[in-house]
C-alpha cells in the first residue's frame, strides 16, 4: 500500500476512472454493477437480526463505548439537518420509554375527587 494518499490509485484527477482502467479490474462490468444487475459474490448466512457470527470475535467481544458529546452543534451545522425528520424505531421507542418514566401516573378517581374538594375548600 502506498502511504502517501495523493499517490494512491484513484486519488488523482482521473479519480475512479484510474481504478476502472487498472488491469486487475479489466473483466468488471461497471455499468452492470452500478445498475445492481450483478449478483453479489457472497451472501452471508444469518439466523436473526442480531446474528454476529460473520464478524470476528475480536470485535464482538469488545464492550461498546459511546462517544461522549461535549459540545452543541453550531447554527451552521444545525442548518445541514433542516427538514431531516427520520427517527429510528429504537430511538423513538427509547424516547417514549423515557417519557413514560418521567411522567407520574394519572391520578385515580379518588385522588381527583380529593383535589377537587381541597380546591373548593381553599376558595
N, C-alpha and C positions, 0 to 999 in steps of 0.2 A: 504494500500500500504506500502511496506517495504521501509523505507527511504534509507537504505544502498544499493546502486545499486549492490554491489557484492553479496548480499543475495537475490536478486530478482529471481523469476522463470525464467529460461533460461539464467542466467548470468554466470553459471558455465561452467565447461569443456564440459558438455553434450550439451550445447547451446540449440538449438531449440528442440532437442530430449526430453529434460526435459519438455518442454511445450506440445509437442505432446503426451507424456505419461500421462499427468495430466488427472484425471477422467472427468473433465469438457469437454474435447475435445475428449472423447472416441468414439463418433459417427462421427467424421470428417474424410472424405475421403481425406487425404492429397495428395495422388498421383493424384486423380481426380481434386483437386483444383489446383495443380501445372500445370496440363495439360490443364487447363481452360475448363474442361468438366462440371463443376458445375455452375448452373446459380447463378448470384449474388442475395443476399437476398433482395435487394432494387434497384429499378430503379427510379432515381429522374425524375420528370416531369419538363422539361424546355421548354420555349417558344422561346428562342433565344440564341445566343452565349453569350450575356451579361446578361442573366437572373440570378439574385442572390437571387431568392425567397427561395431557400433551405438553405440560410445562415441566421443566427440570425442577426437582425437589429443592435445589439450591435457592430457588426463588419462592416456591410455595411454602417453605418452612420459615421464611422471614416474617417477622412481626410487622404489620403495616404501620407506617408512621405518617400521620397527617402533617401537611405543611402548614406551619402557623402563619397567620396573617397579621402583619404588624403595621399595616397602613390601609388607607382608604383610597379607592381609585380616584384619580383626578377627574375633573369635569370632561376633559378631552377623552380619557379612557372610557368614562361612562357613556359618552356620546356614541362610541363604537357599538354599544349594545342597545341603542334606541330601537324600539319595536321588537326586540327579542323577547318572545313570550314562552318559549319552551321550558317546561319544568319536568324533570324526570319523575316517573311514578314513585320511585323510592324517596325522592326528596319531598314530593307532595305529601306522601304518607307520613314521613317523619315530621313534617311541619304540622300536619293535622294532629298527630300524637302529642307533640309538644304543646299545641294549643289546648288540647283536651286536658293535659296535666296541669296547665296554668289556671284554667277556669274552674271555680268552685262549682260543685253540683248545684242544680237549681233547687231552690228551697221547696220543702214539702208543703202540702196544702195547710198543714197545721202551723208551720213556720210563717207562711204567708198571712194567715189569719192573725197570728200574734203581732206581726209587723203592722198590720192594718189597725189593730186595736191600740198598739203603742203610739202610732202616729196620731190617731184621733184623740188620745188622752193628752198628748203633749200640746194640742192646739188650743 
